[in-house]
Structure formats: structure tokens, C-alpha cells
Amino acid sequence: MPARSAATGNKTLLVRNADVLVTMDGERREIRGGGLYCVNGRIAQVGPTAQLPPTADEVLDMTGHIVIPGLVNTHHHMYQSLTRAVPAAQDAELFGWLKTLYPIWSRITPEMIEISTQTAMAELMLSGCTTSSDHLYLYPNGCTLDDSIDAARRIGMRFHAARGSMSVGESAGGLPPDSLVEREADILDDSQRLIDAYHDPGRFSMTRLVLAPCSPFSVSRELMRDSAALARECGVSLHTHLAENVNDIAYSREKFGMTPTEYVEDLGWVGPDVWHAHCVQLDDEGVYLFARTGTGVAHCPCSNMRLASGIAPVRKMRDAGVSVGLGVDGSASNDGAHLLGEARQAMLLQRVGFGPAAMSAREALEIATLGGAKVLGRDDIGALAVDMAADVVAFDLGAIEFAGALHDPVAALVFCAPPKVATSVINGRVVVRDGRVTTVDLPVVLERHNAFARQLLVR
Ligand SMILES: [Zn+2]
């Protein structure tokens, strides 16, 4: 085995002969016959294959493939993979959907969190995603965020673990049942514990913590404020759901006497360290506020369509300079979690709302990579360039989905039906090879997952 330096233990990886390599670098280069060379999970060279070192510890020949930066998922609730297509929640809007599912979710166990997180991550990895956030906001029966973080480490996904929370139950005018809310002091103590135990702020970090009260309709104003203060003291990001649909807006006006825009501005929930999910009903003041303050948005088109929440003004946000990334959202409101497919839906949905020129395929791909990286506050993922993380995925251009579109394989990725990846590399490690996840025994995970799902629904 050549090219490993015995002296330093450097592990090298060579990706070569891609039909086209999409860099998403400053010049948006698309390199025919391209490749890249990585050392210890960091990209050292990118360019035509002939200009790269001839070999490495691991060599991936990508002849017949398109290679792109790993996609970034900015919003998810992975435990919901256990409750897809639940009959009573199939045709409801947000609040009715939540009230149907809360009692089922109240039976979730730590093992269920771990297995559903592995299932969700495997599905995301097979769809081209290499970095994901997950927003876990209910902790019944001894569940903790450690269960999610353990799962991410086992499967090898780059992970932003959002410590969600709910503190205002039904009896206090909130939406969730009282049995699913926590004491605010406990939430803050556990947040501090998790940051101390796991948060790695450095470049190429595989685990970061995020503080994420679930939504304005399930936590108090005080918890929003205290979470922001703690996050800023510890240097971690903030995340929540905002302005998801018209009922959400009505709740905000009635309960706080403010629009969601006014509410987050009043609480200090704006800035480059904050991103909000959905923002379907964000008003113009909100768009300009977010642009001015560097506040990010997780756009979740499938979920917005599934729950009939509306069409987020992504064209307007992008034109104003708002950072927008994609999110598949929880698996109970987007019963598929294909991130490349989500880019396709983002493009199509903007066109439904704002005309055929509202979003191009290449812009959708940019939102799915660079956009997501910016929203998560990272400068080391989202592009294939020197000194970026070796998070790389490849799709087989011989797949039936691309037949007839090979004159523009980059556009084909977004226009055509989304296939699964052939290869995925995260942090320099091959986690999908020949279309199979290498890090967990997926059939065994799925069998356990489906047994848990049955157990939750049958009771
Ligand atoms: Zn969500």
C-alpha cells in the first residue's frame, strides 16, 4: 500500500476520473475528468486527475460518476422515522398533526432514539447528505440527546445535535401535553452538560451542539431568552421553528401581541448564530431583518407541501441576501428524507409560486451545499476546495434516472428523479461504497426500527 507516511500516520484519499466534479468553489468550477486528494480528512488538492498524485491509501475511481460536495441538512427530527404515514395524521395541518402524534411520541425510549437516528442518518447518507442537524425536543422515558450523538458517531455522520425543549404544556396554554414538557431549569442544566461533554467548535468538527427550544408555541419567552444567553456564553448556535403557517402567526399575535418577526427581534433571536426552520409565512420585515442580521433559514419544501403550510418566499429571501439551507424536516411530515430530492422540490416549489425562472437547478444545488454550510455557521464544508473537509459524494451517471440528460449532468442531478449515491465519504472515511452503508449493518438496524415502529403504533 503506497503513499502512507509511516512517520506521521497520515491517511490519504484520492478521488479520480469523475466525469464531472462540481466544486462549489468561489468560481463555481465544474471540472471534467476531475478529482481530489485528501490528507487526514482534509482536501489538499482539487483539479483535473492528471494533475493529482497518482495514488493514495484509498483510491476511488469515479469514471462514469458525477462528484459533488456532500449535502447539508439543516432541519430534521430523526426520531419521527418511527412514525411515518400514521393514518390519523396523514391529512392534518400542523397543530392537528402535532396533537395526533404527541401521545405516540410520549412512548419513545432511548433505544428507539438511537435506532431511529441511525435509520434516518443512513437514509440521508444514501441521498447525498454528509452533515446533518437533528432537532430532538422531547425526552420521555429517560431519553437524552446522548442517544442521538452516540448514533451519529457509530454511523460516521457529521452532526449538529440540537438540544430541543418544550416547557409550556396544555394546562399553561401551550400545544404539547403536560407529560411531554420539562422544567426550564432542568432544560438549561442539561444544555450546559451536553455542551461541556460534546461541543467541538473547531474546523472539521464532527459534533456540535445547538440550543433549540421547540417553537414559540411550546416554550416560554423566558426560556427563549435564557437559551440565547447560554448559547452565546458557550459559543453555540440557536435554532427553532418560526412562522410555519397561518395558525402559527395567529398564535403569536394572540399570545405575544407580536408577529414572529417582532417576537424574535425582541428576544435577540437573530444573528449569524441563529437559524429558523420553515419561515413560510415570514413577512417582508422579517426577510429584511434576517438579511440585515445574518439570520439563517432552513427551507423544508416537502414538509411545507405535506402540511399545506404554503410556499416559503425563498426567491425573495435569497435576493435580499438571507442565508438559506435545506431541511428534510421530521420524517412524520416528510415521509421521505432524500436531501437531493429536497433540492429538486425546492426548485419546483419556487417555480409554482414565482414562475419558471424563480430557481435554477444549479442554485438549488448551491442552497443544498454552500447554503446549508452557511446556515450552520461552517466554513469547512459545502465546497470541494483546498482546506475544506473531505465530505464528498458520487452518483452513477449510468443510472436510469439520468438517461437522456447526460449533456448536462449537473442540471440532471436536480431535474431528474433523485437516485441514491454510489459513494459517500465523510471526513475522509468511506461511509457508502457501491451504494451500501459500510458503517452499520443496515438490514439489522431496519429490522429493529420497524419492530419499534410497530410497538409504538399498536398500543
Ligand atoms: Zn421541524
Boltz pocket constraint, residues with backbone or C-beta under 6 A from the ligand:
constraints:
  - pocket:
      binder: B
      contacts: [[A, 75], [A, 76], [A, 77], [A, 241], [A, 277], [A, 329], [A, 330]]
      max_distance: 6.0
